[in-house]
Amino acid sequence: MRGHRKTRTGVVISDKMDKTVVVETHRITKHPLYKKYIKKRVRFKAHDEQNSCRVGDVVMVEESRPLSKEKRWNVIQILKKAV
């Protein structure tokens, strides 16, 4: 389907770079053999144009064209600010 971009919700774990944040998402899967639930994490580097995200913010990111070597996501909105 053309024009459909993936969106993910995650927590900002690093904001030390200029206009870039690292967003971490979690998902829970069941181990195929041992049937134990495992928490898997994925980290995305996302573009933050206004440098408005801080560590601990819950954000929504959207897939985009490659912006740098590792950056392929854009921050769409901040869902919850960190306290």
MOHUGI-V744440 format. One record per pair of residues at least 4 apart in sequence whose ideal C-beta (glycine too) atoms are under 8 Angstrom apart, sorted by the first residue. I is the first residue (numbers start at 0). J is the second residue. Records with the same first field share a line. If there is no record, write none. Layout:
I = J / J
//
This chain:
4 = 61 / 62 / 63
5 = 61 / 62
6 = 59 / 60 / 61 / 62 / 75
7 = 22 / 24 / 43 / 59 / 60 / 72
8 = 24 / 57 / 58 / 59 / 60 / 78
9 = 22 / 23 / 24 / 25 / 43 / 57 / 58 / 60
10 = 22 / 23 / 24 / 55 / 56 / 57 / 58
11 = 20 / 21 / 22 / 52 / 53 / 54 / 55 / 56 / 57 / 58 / 81
12 = 21 / 22 / 23 / 42 / 54
13 = 20 / 21 / 54
14 = 20 / 21 / 47 / 50 / 52 / 53 / 54
16 = 20
17 = 50
18 = 46 / 47 / 48 / 50
19 = 44 / 45 / 46 / 47 / 70
20 = 44 / 45 / 47 / 52 / 58 / 74
21 = 42 / 43 / 44 / 45
22 = 42 / 43 / 44 / 45 / 58 / 60 / 72 / 74
23 = 40 / 41 / 42 / 43
24 = 40 / 41 / 43
25 = 38 / 39 / 40
26 = 38 / 39 / 41
27 = 36 / 37 / 38 / 39
28 = 36 / 37 / 39
29 = 34 / 35 / 36 / 37
30 = 34 / 35 / 36 / 37
43 = 60 / 71 / 72
44 = 67 / 69 / 70 / 71 / 72
45 = 58 / 60 / 70 / 72 / 73 / 74
46 = 63 / 66 / 70 / 72 / 73 / 74
47 = 51 / 52 / 74
48 = 74
51 = 77
52 = 56 / 58 / 74 / 77
53 = 80 / 81
54 = 81
55 = 81 / 82
56 = 77 / 78 / 79 / 80 / 81
57 = 77 / 78 / 79
58 = 74 / 75 / 76 / 77 / 78
59 = 74 / 75 / 76 / 78
60 = 72 / 73 / 74 / 75
61 = 72 / 73 / 75
62 = 71 / 72
63 = 71 / 72 / 73
64 = 71
65 = 70 / 71
66 = 70 / 71 / 73
//
